[in-house]
Amino acid sequence: MRIGWIVALATVAAPALAAEKRVSFNRDVRPILSDKCFYCHGPDAKKREADLQLDVRGAAVEARAIVPGKPTDSELVRRILSDDDDERMPPAAAKLGKLTDQEAQTLRLWIEQGAPYENHWSFLPLQRVDVAANTP
């Protein structure tokens, strides 16, 4: 059962992963949602399915698709890990392709870490980087 071993792995590995890596919305999550979810659950109201908008945090939280800090209560996690073809997202009929186990784990860990959204990188202020400190 796919969901069983992923949940078991997540229970054992999540504390170690969380200590090692903080999931970044822009780096890790936005590409997954953009590639696999936003076509049906994104900004285009004409294409939006199930009245679910995942590109706006407030809408996703209000719909309980995302319950920050509680991946087991989040509909998104339930759907992406489902063994039921009628429940699993993205659906098999979608041309978006299915999520990899790594992508599913990233989304679950992101929700566990509070599901913070970030503005698109082009709207973030520039930050000075000390190049000398970042070279080996």
BATOR-476059 format. One record per atom (N, C-alpha, C, O): atom name; x, y, z. Coordinates in steps of 0.05 Angstrom, whole numbers. Layout:
BEGIN
@atom->CA&c1->X&c2->Y&c3->Z
...
***
This chain:
BEGIN
@atom->N&c1->17&c2->-24&c3->0
@atom->CA&c1->0&c2->0&c3->0
@atom->C&c1->18&c2->25&c3->0
@atom->O&c1->33&c2->29&c3->19
@atom->N&c1->17&c2->40&c3->-21
@atom->CA&c1->34&c2->64&c3->-25
@atom->C&c1->33&c2->83&c3->-2
@atom->O&c1->54&c2->91&c3->8
@atom->N&c1->10&c2->91&c3->7
@atom->CA&c1->7&c2->111&c3->28
@atom->C&c1->19&c2->101&c3->54
@atom->O&c1->30&c2->117&c3->69
@atom->N&c1->17&c2->75&c3->59
@atom->CA&c1->27&c2->64&c3->84
@atom->C&c1->57&c2->67&c3->87
@atom->O&c1->67&c2->76&c3->107
@atom->N&c1->72&c2->60&c3->66
@atom->CA&c1->101&c2->61&c3->68
@atom->C&c1->111&c2->90&c3->67
@atom->O&c1->131&c2->96&c3->80
@atom->N&c1->96&c2->108&c3->53
@atom->CA&c1->105&c2->136&c3->53
@atom->C&c1->100&c2->148&c3->80
@atom->O&c1->117&c2->163&c3->90
@atom->N&c1->78&c2->142&c3->93
@atom->CA&c1->72&c2->153&c3->119
@atom->C&c1->92&c2->142&c3->139
@atom->O&c1->102&c2->157&c3->156
@atom->N&c1->99&c2->116&c3->137
@atom->CA&c1->118&c2->104&c3->155
@atom->C&c1->146&c2->117&c3->151
@atom->O&c1->159&c2->124&c3->171
@atom->N&c1->154&c2->121&c3->126
@atom->CA&c1->179&c2->134&c3->120
@atom->C&c1->179&c2->162&c3->130
@atom->O&c1->199&c2->172&c3->142
@atom->N&c1->157&c2->176&c3->126
@atom->CA&c1->155&c2->204&c3->135
@atom->C&c1->157&c2->207&c3->165
@atom->O&c1->169&c2->225&c3->175
@atom->N&c1->145&c2->188&c3->179
@atom->CA&c1->146&c2->189&c3->208
@atom->C&c1->174&c2->185&c3->219
@atom->O&c1->182&c2->198&c3->238
@atom->N&c1->189&c2->168&c3->206
@atom->CA&c1->216&c2->162&c3->215
@atom->C&c1->235&c2->183&c3->205
@atom->O&c1->253&c2->193&c3->219
@atom->N&c1->233&c2->191&c3->179
@atom->CA&c1->252&c2->208&c3->166
@atom->C&c1->246&c2->238&c3->170
@atom->O&c1->265&c2->254&c3->169
@atom->N&c1->222&c2->246&c3->175
@atom->CA&c1->215&c2->274&c3->176
@atom->C&c1->231&c2->290&c3->197
@atom->O&c1->241&c2->311&c3->190
@atom->N&c1->234&c2->280&c3->221
@atom->CA&c1->250&c2->296&c3->240
@atom->C&c1->279&c2->301&c3->230
@atom->O&c1->290&c2->322&c3->234
@atom->N&c1->291&c2->280&c3->218
@atom->CA&c1->318&c2->283&c3->208
@atom->C&c1->319&c2->302&c3->184
@atom->O&c1->336&c2->319&c3->182
@atom->N&c1->299&c2->299&c3->166
@atom->CA&c1->298&c2->317&c3->143
@atom->C&c1->293&c2->346&c3->151
@atom->O&c1->305&c2->364&c3->141
@atom->N&c1->275&c2->350&c3->170
@atom->CA&c1->268&c2->377&c3->179
@atom->C&c1->292&c2->390&c3->191
@atom->O&c1->296&c2->414&c3->188
@atom->N&c1->309&c2->375&c3->206
@atom->CA&c1->332&c2->386&c3->218
@atom->C&c1->353&c2->394&c3->197
@atom->O&c1->367&c2->413&c3->200
@atom->N&c1->354&c2->378&c3->175
@atom->CA&c1->374&c2->383&c3->154
@atom->C&c1->365&c2->404&c3->135
@atom->O&c1->381&c2->421&c3->127
@atom->N&c1->340&c2->404&c3->127
@atom->CA&c1->331&c2->421&c3->105
@atom->C&c1->305&c2->435&c3->110
@atom->O&c1->285&c2->422&c3->116
@atom->N&c1->305&c2->461&c3->108
@atom->CA&c1->280&c2->476&c3->109
@atom->C&c1->270&c2->478&c3->81
@atom->O&c1->285&c2->486&c3->63
@atom->N&c1->245&c2->470&c3->76
@atom->CA&c1->234&c2->471&c3->50
@atom->C&c1->228&c2->500&c3->43
@atom->O&c1->217&c2->515&c3->58
@atom->N&c1->236&c2->508&c3->19
@atom->CA&c1->231&c2->535&c3->9
@atom->C&c1->208&c2->534&c3->-11
@atom->O&c1->208&c2->518&c3->-30
@atom->N&c1->189&c2->552&c3->-7
@atom->CA&c1->166&c2->552&c3->-26
@atom->C&c1->176&c2->558&c3->-54
@atom->O&c1->169&c2->543&c3->-73
@atom->N&c1->192&c2->579&c3->-58
@atom->CA&c1->200&c2->586&c3->-85
@atom->C&c1->219&c2->565&c3->-97
@atom->O&c1->216&c2->559&c3->-121
@atom->N&c1->237&c2->554&c3->-82
@atom->CA&c1->256&c2->535&c3->-93
@atom->C&c1->244&c2->507&c3->-96
@atom->O&c1->249&c2->494&c3->-117
@atom->N&c1->229&c2->498&c3->-76
@atom->CA&c1->221&c2->470&c3->-75
@atom->C&c1->191&c2->465&c3->-82
@atom->O&c1->185&c2->445&c3->-96
@atom->N&c1->174&c2->482&c3->-73
@atom->CA&c1->145&c2->477&c3->-75
@atom->C&c1->132&c2->490&c3->-99
@atom->O&c1->117&c2->476&c3->-114
@atom->N&c1->138&c2->515&c3->-104
@atom->CA&c1->125&c2->529&c3->-127
@atom->C&c1->129&c2->513&c3->-153
@atom->O&c1->110&c2->510&c3->-169
@atom->N&c1->154&c2->502&c3->-159
@atom->CA&c1->156&c2->487&c3->-184
@atom->C&c1->138&c2->463&c3->-186
@atom->O&c1->128&c2->456&c3->-207
@atom->N&c1->134&c2->449&c3->-163
@atom->CA&c1->116&c2->426&c3->-163
@atom->C&c1->87&c2->434&c3->-168
@atom->O&c1->74&c2->423&c3->-185
@atom->N&c1->78&c2->454&c3->-153
@atom->CA&c1->51&c2->464&c3->-156
@atom->C&c1->46&c2->475&c3->-184
@atom->O&c1->26&c2->470&c3->-196
@atom->N&c1->66&c2->489&c3->-194
@atom->CA&c1->64&c2->501&c3->-221
@atom->C&c1->62&c2->480&c3->-242
@atom->O&c1->46&c2->482&c3->-261
@atom->N&c1->78&c2->459&c3->-240
@atom->CA&c1->79&c2->438&c3->-260
@atom->C&c1->55&c2->419&c3->-258
@atom->O&c1->45&c2->409&c3->-279
@atom->N&c1->46&c2->413&c3->-234
@atom->CA&c1->27&c2->391&c3->-230
@atom->C&c1->-1&c2->400&c3->-220
@atom->O&c1->-20&c2->385&c3->-222
@atom->N&c1->-3&c2->425&c3->-210
@atom->CA&c1->-28&c2->432&c3->-196
@atom->C&c1->-42&c2->457&c3->-207
@atom->O&c1->-66&c2->458&c3->-208
@atom->N&c1->-26&c2->477&c3->-213
@atom->CA&c1->-37&c2->503&c3->-220
@atom->C&c1->-55&c2->504&c3->-245
@atom->O&c1->-72&c2->521&c3->-248
@atom->N&c1->-51&c2->485&c3->-263
@atom->CA&c1->-67&c2->484&c3->-287
@atom->C&c1->-97&c2->483&c3->-279
@atom->O&c1->-114&c2->496&c3->-291
@atom->N&c1->-103&c2->466&c3->-260
@atom->CA&c1->-131&c2->462&c3->-251
@atom->C&c1->-137&c2->477&c3->-225
@atom->O&c1->-161&c2->483&c3->-220
@atom->N&c1->-117&c2->484&c3->-210
@atom->CA&c1->-122&c2->497&c3->-183
@atom->C&c1->-105&c2->522&c3->-180
@atom->O&c1->-94&c2->527&c3->-158
@atom->N&c1->-102&c2->537&c3->-201
@atom->CA&c1->-85&c2->561&c3->-200
@atom->C&c1->-100&c2->586&c3->-206
@atom->O&c1->-124&c2->589&c3->-200
@atom->N&c1->-85&c2->606&c3->-216
@atom->CA&c1->-97&c2->633&c3->-219
@atom->C&c1->-118&c2->637&c3->-240
@atom->O&c1->-133&c2->656&c3->-239
@atom->N&c1->-120&c2->619&c3->-259
@atom->CA&c1->-140&c2->622&c3->-281
@atom->C&c1->-167&c2->612&c3->-272
@atom->O&c1->-172&c2->588&c3->-271
@atom->N&c1->-185&c2->630&c3->-265
@atom->CA&c1->-211&c2->623&c3->-255
@atom->C&c1->-227&c2->607&c3->-275
@atom->O&c1->-245&c2->591&c3->-268
@atom->N&c1->-222&c2->611&c3->-301
@atom->CA&c1->-237&c2->596&c3->-322
@atom->C&c1->-230&c2->567&c3->-323
@atom->O&c1->-246&c2->550&c3->-332
@atom->N&c1->-206&c2->560&c3->-314
@atom->CA&c1->-197&c2->532&c3->-315
@atom->C&c1->-198&c2->519&c3->-288
@atom->O&c1->-193&c2->495&c3->-285
@atom->N&c1->-204&c2->534&c3->-267
@atom->CA&c1->-202&c2->524&c3->-240
@atom->C&c1->-223&c2->502&c3->-235
@atom->O&c1->-247&c2->505&c3->-242
@atom->N&c1->-214&c2->480&c3->-223
@atom->CA&c1->-231&c2->457&c3->-217
@atom->C&c1->-237&c2->457&c3->-187
@atom->O&c1->-221&c2->465&c3->-171
@atom->N&c1->-260&c2->447&c3->-180
@atom->CA&c1->-268&c2->442&c3->-152
@atom->C&c1->-267&c2->468&c3->-135
@atom->O&c1->-266&c2->466&c3->-111
@atom->N&c1->-267&c2->491&c3->-148
@atom->CA&c1->-266&c2->516&c3->-134
@atom->C&c1->-243&c2->517&c3->-115
@atom->O&c1->-245&c2->529&c3->-93
@atom->N&c1->-220&c2->505&c3->-122
@atom->CA&c1->-197&c2->504&c3->-105
@atom->C&c1->-174&c2->519&c3->-118
@atom->O&c1->-166&c2->514&c3->-141
@atom->N&c1->-164&c2->539&c3->-103
@atom->CA&c1->-142&c2->555&c3->-113
@atom->C&c1->-118&c2->551&c3->-95
@atom->O&c1->-117&c2->560&c3->-72
@atom->N&c1->-97&c2->538&c3->-106
@atom->CA&c1->-73&c2->532&c3->-90
@atom->C&c1->-52&c2->554&c3->-93
@atom->O&c1->-32&c2->553&c3->-78
@atom->N&c1->-55&c2->573&c3->-111
@atom->CA&c1->-34&c2->593&c3->-114
@atom->C&c1->-37&c2->616&c3->-94
@atom->O&c1->-20&c2->633&c3->-92
@atom->N&c1->-59&c2->616&c3->-79
@atom->CA&c1->-64&c2->636&c3->-58
@atom->C&c1->-66&c2->621&c3->-31
@atom->O&c1->-85&c2->605&c3->-28
@atom->N&c1->-48&c2->627&c3->-13
@atom->CA&c1->-47&c2->612&c3->13
@atom->C&c1->-74&c2->613&c3->28
@atom->O&c1->-84&c2->593&c3->37
@atom->N&c1->-85&c2->637&c3->30
@atom->CA&c1->-110&c2->640&c3->45
@atom->C&c1->-133&c2->623&c3->34
@atom->O&c1->-148&c2->611&c3->49
@atom->N&c1->-134&c2->621&c3->7
@atom->CA&c1->-155&c2->605&c3->-5
@atom->C&c1->-150&c2->575&c3->0
@atom->O&c1->-168&c2->560&c3->5
@atom->N&c1->-125&c2->567&c3->-2
@atom->CA&c1->-118&c2->539&c3->2
@atom->C&c1->-122&c2->530&c3->31
@atom->O&c1->-131&c2->508&c3->37
@atom->N&c1->-116&c2->548&c3->50
@atom->CA&c1->-120&c2->542&c3->78
@atom->C&c1->-150&c2->542&c3->85
@atom->O&c1->-160&c2->525&c3->99
@atom->N&c1->-165&c2->562&c3->74
@atom->CA&c1->-194&c2->563&c3->79
@atom->C&c1->-208&c2->538&c3->69
@atom->O&c1->-227&c2->528&c3->82
@atom->N&c1->-199&c2->527&c3->47
@atom->CA&c1->-211&c2->503&c3->35
@atom->C&c1->-201&c2->478&c3->49
@atom->O&c1->-210&c2->456&c3->43
@atom->N&c1->-182&c2->481&c3->68
@atom->CA&c1->-170&c2->459&c3->83
@atom->C&c1->-154&c2->440&c3->65
@atom->O&c1->-148&c2->417&c3->73
@atom->N&c1->-147&c2->450&c3->41
@atom->CA&c1->-128&c2->435&c3->25
@atom->C&c1->-101&c2->434&c3->38
@atom->O&c1->-87&c2->414&c3->37
@atom->N&c1->-95&c2->456&c3->52
@atom->CA&c1->-70&c2->458&c3->67
@atom->C&c1->-78&c2->466&c3->96
@atom->O&c1->-91&c2->486&c3->100
@atom->N&c1->-69&c2->449&c3->115
@atom->CA&c1->-72&c2->456&c3->143
@atom->C&c1->-44&c2->459&c3->154
@atom->O&c1->-31&c2->439&c3->160
@atom->N&c1->-34&c2->484&c3->156
@atom->CA&c1->-7&c2->489&c3->164
@atom->C&c1->1&c2->473&c3->189
@atom->O&c1->-13&c2->475&c3->209
@atom->N&c1->24&c2->459&c3->187
@atom->CA&c1->34&c2->444&c3->210
@atom->C&c1->21&c2->417&c3->213
@atom->O&c1->30&c2->401&c3->230
@atom->N&c1->0&c2->411&c3->198
@atom->CA&c1->-14&c2->386&c3->201
@atom->C&c1->-19&c2->372&c3->174
@atom->O&c1->-41&c2->372&c3->163
@atom->N&c1->2&c2->359&c3->164
@atom->CA&c1->-1&c2->346&c3->138
@atom->C&c1->-23&c2->324&c3->137
@atom->O&c1->-36&c2->320&c3->117
@atom->N&c1->-27&c2->310&c3->160
@atom->CA&c1->-47&c2->289&c3->160
@atom->C&c1->-75&c2->300&c3->159
@atom->O&c1->-94&c2->285&c3->153
@atom->N&c1->-79&c2->325&c3->166
@atom->CA&c1->-105&c2->338&c3->164
@atom->C&c1->-109&c2->353&c3->138
@atom->O&c1->-131&c2->363&c3->133
@atom->N&c1->-89&c2->354&c3->121
@atom->CA&c1->-90&c2->369&c3->96
@atom->C&c1->-101&c2->352&c3->73
@atom->O&c1->-91&c2->330&c3->68
@atom->N&c1->-121&c2->362&c3->60
@atom->CA&c1->-134&c2->348&c3->38
@atom->C&c1->-113&c2->344&c3->15
@atom->O&c1->-114&c2->324&c3->2
@atom->N&c1->-95&c2->363&c3->11
@atom->CA&c1->-75&c2->360&c3->-10
@atom->C&c1->-58&c2->335&c3->-5
@atom->O&c1->-54&c2->320&c3->-24
@atom->N&c1->-49&c2->331&c3->19
@atom->CA&c1->-33&c2->307&c3->26
@atom->C&c1->-50&c2->282&c3->22
@atom->O&c1->-40&c2->262&c3->11
@atom->N&c1->-74&c2->283&c3->32
@atom->CA&c1->-91&c2->259&c3->29
@atom->C&c1->-95&c2->252&c3->-1
@atom->O&c1->-94&c2->228&c3->-8
@atom->N&c1->-99&c2->272&c3->-18
@atom->CA&c1->-104&c2->267&c3->-46
@atom->C&c1->-79&c2->258&c3->-61
@atom->O&c1->-80&c2->240&c3->-78
@atom->N&c1->-56&c2->270&c3->-55
@atom->CA&c1->-32&c2->263&c3->-70
@atom->C&c1->-21&c2->235&c3->-62
@atom->O&c1->-7&c2->223&c3->-77
@atom->N&c1->-28&c2->226&c3->-38
@atom->CA&c1->-19&c2->200&c3->-29
@atom->C&c1->-40&c2->178&c3->-32
@atom->O&c1->-35&c2->155&c3->-25
@atom->N&c1->-64&c2->184&c3->-41
@atom->CA&c1->-86&c2->165&c3->-43
@atom->C&c1->-79&c2->142&c3->-63
@atom->O&c1->-67&c2->146&c3->-84
@atom->N&c1->-88&c2->118&c3->-55
@atom->CA&c1->-86&c2->95&c3->-73
@atom->C&c1->-110&c2->93&c3->-91
@atom->O&c1->-110&c2->77&c3->-110
@atom->N&c1->-131&c2->109&c3->-86
@atom->CA&c1->-156&c2->108&c3->-101
@atom->C&c1->-153&c2->126&c3->-126
@atom->O&c1->-148&c2->150&c3->-124
@atom->N&c1->-155&c2->114&c3->-150
@atom->CA&c1->-151&c2->129&c3->-175
@atom->C&c1->-171&c2->152&c3->-177
@atom->O&c1->-165&c2->172&c3->-190
@atom->N&c1->-195&c2->150&c3->-166
@atom->CA&c1->-215&c2->171&c3->-167
@atom->C&c1->-209&c2->194&c3->-148
@atom->O&c1->-219&c2->216&c3->-152
@atom->N&c1->-192&c2->190&c3->-128
@atom->CA&c1->-185&c2->210&c3->-108
@atom->C&c1->-158&c2->222&c3->-113
@atom->O&c1->-153&c2->246&c3->-107
@atom->N&c1->-139&c2->207&c3->-124
@atom->CA&c1->-111&c2->216&c3->-126
@atom->C&c1->-108&c2->240&c3->-144
@atom->O&c1->-121&c2->242&c3->-165
@atom->N&c1->-91&c2->258&c3->-136
@atom->CA&c1->-85&c2->282&c3->-152
@atom->C&c1->-55&c2->282&c3->-158
@atom->O&c1->-39&c2->273&c3->-141
@atom->N&c1->-47&c2->291&c3->-181
@atom->CA&c1->-64&c2->298&c3->-203
@atom->C&c1->-77&c2->272&c3->-214
@atom->O&c1->-65&c2->250&c3->-212
@atom->N&c1->-100&c2->275&c3->-226
@atom->CA&c1->-114&c2->251&c3->-236
@atom->C&c1->-99&c2->238&c3->-259
@atom->O&c1->-83&c2->251&c3->-273
@atom->N&c1->-103&c2->213&c3->-262
@atom->CA&c1->-88&c2->197&c3->-283
@atom->C&c1->-94&c2->209&c3->-311
@atom->O&c1->-77&c2->208&c3->-328
@atom->N&c1->-118&c2->219&c3->-315
@atom->CA&c1->-126&c2->230&c3->-341
@atom->C&c1->-112&c2->256&c3->-348
@atom->O&c1->-111&c2->265&c3->-371
@atom->N&c1->-101&c2->270&c3->-328
@atom->CA&c1->-88&c2->295&c3->-332
@atom->C&c1->-62&c2->291&c3->-347
@atom->O&c1->-48&c2->271&c3->-343
@atom->N&c1->-55&c2->309&c3->-364
@atom->CA&c1->-31&c2->307&c3->-380
@atom->C&c1->-7&c2->319&c3->-364
@atom->O&c1->15&c2->322&c3->-375
@atom->N&c1->-12&c2->325&c3->-339
@atom->CA&c1->9&c2->337&c3->-323
@atom->C&c1->29&c2->317&c3->-312
@atom->O&c1->51&c2->325&c3->-304
@atom->N&c1->22&c2->292&c3->-312
@atom->CA&c1->39&c2->272&c3->-301
@atom->C&c1->35&c2->269&c3->-271
@atom->O&c1->25&c2->288&c3->-258
@atom->N&c1->42&c2->246&c3->-260
@atom->CA&c1->37&c2->242&c3->-232
@atom->C&c1->61&c2->253&c3->-216
@atom->O&c1->83&c2->257&c3->-227
@atom->N&c1->56&c2->257&c3->-191
@atom->CA&c1->78&c2->266&c3->-173
@atom->C&c1->97&c2->243&c3->-167
@atom->O&c1->89&c2->220&c3->-165
@atom->N&c1->122&c2->250&c3->-165
@atom->CA&c1->142&c2->230&c3->-156
@atom->C&c1->139&c2->227&c3->-126
@atom->O&c1->127&c2->245&c3->-113
@atom->N&c1->150&c2->206&c3->-115
@atom->CA&c1->150&c2->203&c3->-86
@atom->C&c1->165&c2->226&c3->-73
@atom->O&c1->157&c2->235&c3->-51
@atom->N&c1->187&c2->236&c3->-85
@atom->CA&c1->202&c2->258&c3->-74
@atom->C&c1->185&c2->284&c3->-74
@atom->O&c1->186&c2->299&c3->-54
@atom->N&c1->170&c2->289&c3->-95
@atom->CA&c1->153&c2->312&c3->-96
@atom->C&c1->132&c2->311&c3->-75
@atom->O&c1->126&c2->331&c3->-61
@atom->N&c1->119&c2->288&c3->-72
@atom->CA&c1->99&c2->284&c3->-51
@atom->C&c1->111&c2->289&c3->-23
@atom->O&c1->98&c2->302&c3->-7
@atom->N&c1->134&c2->278&c3->-18
@atom->CA&c1->148&c2->282&c3->7
@atom->C&c1->155&c2->311&c3->12
@atom->O&c1->152&c2->321&c3->35
@atom->N&c1->163&c2->325&c3->-8
@atom->CA&c1->169&c2->354&c3->-6
@atom->C&c1->144&c2->369&c3->2
@atom->O&c1->145&c2->386&c3->20
@atom->N&c1->122&c2->364&c3->-11
@atom->CA&c1->97&c2->378&c3->-4
@atom->C&c1->88&c2->372&c3->24
@atom->O&c1->79&c2->389&c3->39
@atom->N&c1->90&c2->346&c3->32
@atom->CA&c1->83&c2->339&c3->59
@atom->C&c1->101&c2->353&c3->80
@atom->O&c1->91&c2->363&c3->100
@atom->N&c1->126&c2->353&c3->75
@atom->CA&c1->145&c2->366&c3->94
@atom->C&c1->141&c2->396&c3->95
@atom->O&c1->142&c2->408&c3->116
@atom->N&c1->135&c2->408&c3->72
@atom->CA&c1->129&c2->437&c3->71
@atom->C&c1->105&c2->444&c3->88
@atom->O&c1->105&c2->463&c3->103
@atom->N&c1->84&c2->427&c3->86
@atom->CA&c1->60&c2->432&c3->102
@atom->C&c1->66&c2->428&c3->132
@atom->O&c1->57&c2->443&c3->149
@atom->N&c1->82&c2->407&c3->138
@atom->CA&c1->90&c2->402&c3->166
@atom->C&c1->106&c2->426&c3->177
@atom->O&c1->104&c2->432&c3->201
@atom->N&c1->121&c2->440&c3->160
@atom->CA&c1->137&c2->463&c3->168
@atom->C&c1->121&c2->489&c3->169
@atom->O&c1->132&c2->510&c3->172
@atom->N&c1->95&c2->487&c3->165
@atom->CA&c1->77&c2->510&c3->167
@atom->C&c1->67&c2->521&c3->141
@atom->O&c1->51&c2->540&c3->141
@atom->N&c1->75&c2->509&c3->119
@atom->CA&c1->66&c2->516&c3->92
@atom->C&c1->68&c2->546&c3->86
@atom->O&c1->49&c2->559&c3->76
@atom->N&c1->92&c2->557&c3->91
@atom->CA&c1->95&c2->586&c3->85
@atom->C&c1->97&c2->590&c3->55
@atom->O&c1->110&c2->575&c3->40
@atom->N&c1->83&c2->610&c3->45
@atom->CA&c1->84&c2->618&c3->17
@atom->C&c1->105&c2->641&c3->16
@atom->O&c1->109&c2->655&c3->35
@atom->N&c1->116&c2->645&c3->-8
@atom->CA&c1->135&c2->667&c3->-13
@atom->C&c1->125&c2->681&c3->-38
@atom->O&c1->114&c2->669&c3->-56
@atom->N&c1->130&c2->707&c3->-39
@atom->CA&c1->125&c2->721&c3->-64
@atom->C&c1->143&c2->710&c3->-86
@atom->O&c1->164&c2->700&c3->-81
@atom->N&c1->134&c2->713&c3->-111
@atom->CA&c1->151&c2->705&c3->-133
@atom->C&c1->177&c2->719&c3->-131
@atom->O&c1->179&c2->742&c3->-123
@atom->N&c1->199&c2->706&c3->-139
@atom->CA&c1->226&c2->717&c3->-136
@atom->C&c1->229&c2->744&c3->-148
@atom->O&c1->244&c2->760&c3->-138
@atom->N&c1->214&c2->750&c3->-170
@atom->CA&c1->217&c2->775&c3->-184
@atom->C&c1->206&c2->799&c3->-167
@atom->O&c1->211&c2->822&c3->-173
@atom->N&c1->190&c2->792&c3->-147
@atom->CA&c1->179&c2->813&c3->-130
@atom->C&c1->193&c2->816&c3->-103
@atom->O&c1->186&c2->833&c3->-87
@atom->N&c1->214&c2->800&c3->-99
@atom->CA&c1->230&c2->802&c3->-74
@atom->C&c1->252&c2->823&c3->-77
@atom->O&c1->263&c2->826&c3->-99
@atom->N&c1->258&c2->837&c3->-56
@atom->CA&c1->279&c2->857&c3->-57
@atom->C&c1->306&c2->843&c3->-61
@atom->O&c1->311&c2->821&c3->-52
@atom->N&c1->324&c2->857&c3->-76
@atom->CA&c1->350&c2->846&c3->-80
@atom->C&c1->366&c2->846&c3->-54
@atom->O&c1->362&c2->864&c3->-37
@atom->N&c1->383&c2->826&c3->-50
@atom->CA&c1->399&c2->825&c3->-26
@atom->C&c1->428&c2->823&c3->-35
@atom->O&c1->435&c2->808&c3->-53
@atom->N&c1->444&c2->838&c3->-21
@atom->CA&c1->473&c2->837&c3->-27
@atom->C&c1->485&c2->810&c3->-17
@atom->O&c1->479&c2->801&c3->5
@atom->N&c1->501&c2->798&c3->-34
@atom->CA&c1->514&c2->773&c3->-28
@atom->C&c1->544&c2->778&c3->-27
@atom->O&c1->555&c2->789&c3->-46
@atom->N&c1->557&c2->768&c3->-7
@atom->CA&c1->586&c2->770&c3->-5
@atom->C&c1->597&c2->746&c3->-21
@atom->O&c1->598&c2->724&c3->-11
@atom->N&c1->606&c2->752&c3->-45
@atom->CA&c1->616&c2->731&c3->-63
@atom->C&c1->641&c2->717&c3->-52
@atom->O&c1->643&c2->693&c3->-54
@atom->N&c1->658&c2->732&c3->-40
@atom->CA&c1->683&c2->720&c3->-29
@atom->C&c1->677&c2->700&c3->-7
@atom->O&c1->690&c2->680&c3->-5
@atom->N&c1->656&c2->705&c3->9
@atom->CA&c1->649&c2->687&c3->30
@atom->C&c1->636&c2->662&c3->19
@atom->O&c1->635&c2->641&c3->33
@atom->N&c1->625&c2->663&c3->-5
@atom->CA&c1->611&c2->640&c3->-16
@atom->C&c1->628&c2->624&c3->-36
@atom->O&c1->617&c2->606&c3->-50
@atom->N&c1->653&c2->630&c3->-39
@atom->CA&c1->670&c2->615&c3->-57
@atom->C&c1->689&c2->597&c3->-41
@atom->O&c1->699&c2->605&c3->-20
@atom->N&c1->694&c2->573&c3->-52
@atom->CA&c1->711&c2->554&c3->-37
@atom->C&c1->740&c2->562&c3->-36
@atom->O&c1->757&c2->548&c3->-25
***
